[in-house]
Amino acid sequence: MAGFGPVAIWCAIGAALFDAVEDVFLLAALDGEGGDTAPRLGATFAGLKFLLLAAAQAYIVAGLLMRLRDRRRPARQAAARG
């Protein structure tokens, strides 16, 4: 789990960069300079952004669930002994 931590950080950073690129393409599309390509590229970068965010969020949720599991184990072991 700890080995994926740096990857999750880079996923979040990459998502922020993809969001900026998405904004550029969407602004070009609104300005009328992007033709048919700008909206498609904006949508592509938006999809990649959400994919990276999903990976980072899955790591966070998995970490929280593991922490909750580890907190409950000592309580259950003490109750079993007691």
Contact map, one row per residue, 1 for C-alpha under 8 A:
1111100000000000000000000000000000000000000000000000000000000010000000000000000000
1111100000000000000000000000000000000000000000000000000000000000000000000000000000
1111111000000000000000000000000000000000000000000000000000000000000000000000000000
1111111100000000000000000000000000000000000000000000000000100000000000000000000000
1111111110000000000000000000000000000000000000000000000000100000000000000000000000
0011111111000000000000000000000000000000000000000000000000000000000000000000000000
0011111111100000000000000000000000000000000000000000000000000000000000000000000000
0001111111110000000000000000000000000000000000000000001100100000000000000000000000
0000111111111000000000000000000000000000000000000000000100000000000000000000000000
0000011111111100000000000000000000000000000000000000000000000000000000000000000000
0000001111111110000000000000000000000000000000000001101100000000000000000000000000
0000000111111111000000000000000000000000000000000001100100000000000000000000000000
0000000011111111100000000000000000000000000000000000000000000000000000000000000000
0000000001111111110000000000000000000000000000001001000000000000000000000000000000
0000000000111111111000000000000000000000000000011101100000000000000000000000000000
0000000000011111111100000000000000000000000000001000000000000000000000000000000000
0000000000001111111110000000000000000000000000000000000000000000000000000000000000
0000000000000111111111000000000000000000000011011000000000000000000000000000000000
0000000000000011111111100000000000000000000011001000000000000000000000000000000000
0000000000000001111111110000000000000000000000000000000000000000000000000000000000
0000000000000000111111111000000000000000010010000000000000000000000000000000000000
0000000000000000011111111100000000000000111111000000000000000000000000000000000000
0000000000000000001111111110000000000000010000000000000000000000000000000000000000
0000000000000000000111111111000000000000010000000000000000000000000000000000000000
0000000000000000000011111111100001000110110000000000000000000000000000000000000000
0000000000000000000001111111110000000110010000000000000000000000000000000000000000
0000000000000000000000111111111000000000000000000000000000000000000000000000000000
0000000000000000000000011111111111000100000000000000000000000000000000000000000000
0000000000000000000000001111111111110110000000000000000000000000000000000000000000
0000000000000000000000000111111110000000000000000000000000000000000000000000000000
0000000000000000000000000011111111000000000000000000000000000000000000000000000000
0000000000000000000000000001111111100000000000000000000000000000000000000000000000
0000000000000000000000000001111111100000000000000000000000000000000000000000000000
0000000000000000000000001001101111111110000000000000000000000000000000000000000000
0000000000000000000000000000100111111110000000000000000000000000000000000000000000
0000000000000000000000000000100001111111000000000000000000000000000000000000000000
0000000000000000000000000000000001111111100000000000000000000000000000000000000000
0000000000000000000000001101100001111111110000000000000000000000000000000000000000
0000000000000000000000001100100001111111111000000000000000000000000000000000000000
0000000000000000000000000000000000011111111100000000000000000000000000000000000000
0000000000000000000001001000000000001111111110000000000000000000000000000000000000
0000000000000000000011111100000000000111111111000000000000000000000000000000000000
0000000000000000000001000000000000000011111111100000000000000000000000000000000000
0000000000000000000001000000000000000001111111110000000000000000000000000000000000
0000000000000000011011000000000000000000111111111000000000000000000000000000000000
0000000000000000011001000000000000000000011111111100000000000000000000000000000000
0000000000000000000000000000000000000000001111111110000000000000000000000000000000
0000000000000010010000000000000000000000000111111111000000000000000000000000000000
0000000000000111011000000000000000000000000011111111100000000000000000000000000000
0000000000000010000000000000000000000000000001111111110000000000000000000000000000
0000000000000000000000000000000000000000000000111111111000000000000000000000000000
0000000000110110000000000000000000000000000000011111111100000000000000000000000000
0000000000110010000000000000000000000000000000001111111110000000000000000000000000
0000000000000000000000000000000000000000000000000111111111000000000000000000000000
0000000100100000000000000000000000000000000000000011111111100000000000000000000000
0000000110110000000000000000000000000000000000000001111111110000000000000000000000
0000000000000000000000000000000000000000000000000000111111111000000000000000000000
0000000000000000000000000000000000000000000000000000011111111100000000000000000000
0001100100000000000000000000000000000000000000000000001111111110000000000000000000
0000000000000000000000000000000000000000000000000000000111111111000000000000000000
0000000000000000000000000000000000000000000000000000000011111111100000000000000000
0000000000000000000000000000000000000000000000000000000001111111110000000000000000
1000000000000000000000000000000000000000000000000000000000111111111000000000000000
0000000000000000000000000000000000000000000000000000000000011111111100000000000000
0000000000000000000000000000000000000000000000000000000000001111111110000000000000
0000000000000000000000000000000000000000000000000000000000000111111111000000000000
0000000000000000000000000000000000000000000000000000000000000011111111100000000000
0000000000000000000000000000000000000000000000000000000000000001111111110000000000
0000000000000000000000000000000000000000000000000000000000000000111111111000000000
0000000000000000000000000000000000000000000000000000000000000000011111111100000000
0000000000000000000000000000000000000000000000000000000000000000001111111110000000
0000000000000000000000000000000000000000000000000000000000000000000111111111000000
0000000000000000000000000000000000000000000000000000000000000000000011111111100000
0000000000000000000000000000000000000000000000000000000000000000000001111111110000
0000000000000000000000000000000000000000000000000000000000000000000000111111111000
0000000000000000000000000000000000000000000000000000000000000000000000011111111100
0000000000000000000000000000000000000000000000000000000000000000000000001111111110
0000000000000000000000000000000000000000000000000000000000000000000000000111111111
0000000000000000000000000000000000000000000000000000000000000000000000000011111111
0000000000000000000000000000000000000000000000000000000000000000000000000001111111
0000000000000000000000000000000000000000000000000000000000000000000000000000111111
0000000000000000000000000000000000000000000000000000000000000000000000000000011111
